[in-house]
Amino acid sequence: MAPATDSLLEERRDHPHPADGTAAAYALGESDAEAARLRVLDAVYGSTSRALLVDAGIAVGWRCLDIGCGTGLVTHWLGEKVGASGGALGVDISDLFLAQARGASKQHVVPHVQFAVSDAGAGNIGEAPFDLVYARCLLSHLAQPARVLQRMAALTKPGGVICVEDIDCGTGLPVAASPAHLRYWQLYRAVIAHHGGDPSLGRKLPRLFHAAGLKPAHVGVVSPTEPAEDIRRLSPLTLASLRPALLRAQLAAAAEVDDLIGALHSIDHTTAACPMVQVWARKSIA
Ligand SMILES: C[S@@+](CC[C@H](N)C(=O)[O-])C[C@H]1O[C@@H](n2cnc3c(N)ncnc32)[C@H](O)[C@@H]1O
């Protein structure tokens, strides 16, 4: 009997946006407000990201690549950990986010932390291979995550580490207690899928690793409950970033989105952040 088609590993080639078959337009857009939202995202998930990277063995002298680095918050932390004998390169498709990332470098004068424009799927990334290739909340936005993960592995030294974190906001969310949250996550899933991404990618990461020839050394899921105020703000800020894409795709009317942003801002009960799946693997030496 022929094996069942594994939809997980199928490339979603029918997507209308990718320029090169890999990069979908980033659904959350490129704006100062989105850059500010990325700081809130880091306030929510930064401590668990750092714990993951420590678990993966981040050490002085490592050369690290952060793909889809956004405003470079993790890239800068990697730079601190590896010191001047190592390096951290952050790449992203957004000039605006990278300008903010570089601004932070200048303030702290860290020449071993660099940023460059590059497409995760196709862009030129110099000075490979790296000791660590990392991506947080990137693959769920891409039409071809399996191909990009394979590329991440190819950019890693034998014995080096590939580390990926991505959210899973499919059904079964522990956070969606209120109707406003339920509708928010419904719209989030619809617009990310419309842009060729996969809002439930997190749960698929371990299988993607295996398919890329990588045996996970660690698989975990985190769903932070602190800092509560940042977790509370993340949903309305995310919806505000998604507003233009939602309206363009006619997935919701402006009035509904605006009312929902207001409703999410006014929710004051405690929620847990959307589950973030964390995986790292060591590239085989053979
Ligand atoms: C949710 S943000 C995460 C940013 C950062 N990794 C973090 O956790 O703070 C996703 C980032 O991926 C970038 N991005 C989207 N598509 C990309 C692509 N094809 N190549 C490189 N970066 C991309 C976006 O510009 C955005 O900065």
The ligand as an SDF file (V2000), in Angstrom:
LIG
                    3D

 27 29  0  0  0  0  0  0  0  0999 V2000
    7.2560   36.9970   14.7670 C   0  0  0  0  0  0  0  0  0  0  0  0
    8.6680   37.8260   14.1770 S   0  0  0  0  0  0  0  0  0  0  0  0
    9.9420   37.1020   15.2150 C   0  0  0  0  0  0  0  0  0  0  0  0
   11.1800   37.9520   15.3140 C   0  0  0  0  0  0  0  0  0  0  0  0
   12.2430   37.4110   16.2420 C   0  0  0  0  0  0  0  0  0  0  0  0
   12.6840   36.1000   15.8340 N   0  0  0  0  0  0  0  0  0  0  0  0
   11.7510   37.3740   17.6600 C   0  0  0  0  0  0  0  0  0  0  0  0
   11.4030   36.3080   18.1480 O   0  0  0  0  0  0  0  0  0  0  0  0
   11.6890   38.4520   18.2780 O   0  0  0  0  0  0  0  0  0  0  0  0
    9.0090   37.0660   12.5920 C   0  0  0  0  0  0  0  0  0  0  0  0
   10.1590   37.7190   11.8710 C   0  0  0  0  0  0  0  0  0  0  0  0
   10.4420   36.9620   10.7030 O   0  0  0  0  0  0  0  0  0  0  0  0
   10.7690   37.8600    9.6690 C   0  0  0  0  0  0  0  0  0  0  0  0
   10.5680   37.1640    8.4110 N   0  0  0  0  0  0  0  0  0  0  0  0
    9.4000   36.8130    7.8270 C   0  0  0  0  0  0  0  0  0  0  0  0
    9.6280   36.1520    6.6890 N   0  0  0  0  0  0  0  0  0  0  0  0
   10.9820   36.0610    6.5450 C   0  0  0  0  0  0  0  0  0  0  0  0
   11.8410   35.4830    5.5770 C   0  0  0  0  0  0  0  0  0  0  0  0
   11.3630   34.8650    4.5080 N   0  0  0  0  0  0  0  0  0  0  0  0
   13.1780   35.5830    5.7500 N   0  0  0  0  0  0  0  0  0  0  0  0
   13.6830   36.2280    6.8470 C   0  0  0  0  0  0  0  0  0  0  0  0
   12.9130   36.7890    7.7900 N   0  0  0  0  0  0  0  0  0  0  0  0
   11.5830   36.7230    7.6540 C   0  0  0  0  0  0  0  0  0  0  0  0
    9.8640   39.0630    9.8880 C   0  0  0  0  0  0  0  0  0  0  0  0
   10.3410   40.2100    9.2370 O   0  0  0  0  0  0  0  0  0  0  0  0
    9.8980   39.1480   11.4060 C   0  0  0  0  0  0  0  0  0  0  0  0
   10.9460   39.9660   11.8290 O   0  0  0  0  0  0  0  0  0  0  0  0
  1  2  1  0
  2  3  1  0
  2 10  1  0
  3  4  1  0
  4  5  1  0
  5  6  1  0
  5  7  1  0
  7  8  2  0
  7  9  1  0
 10 11  1  0
 11 12  1  0
 11 26  1  0
 12 13  1  0
 13 14  1  0
 13 24  1  0
 14 15  1  0
 14 23  1  0
 15 16  2  0
 16 17  1  0
 17 18  1  0
 17 23  2  0
 18 19  1  0
 18 20  2  0
 20 21  1  0
 21 22  2  0
 22 23  1  0
 24 25  1  0
 24 26  1  0
 26 27  1  0
M  CHG  2   2   1   9  -1
M  END
$$$$
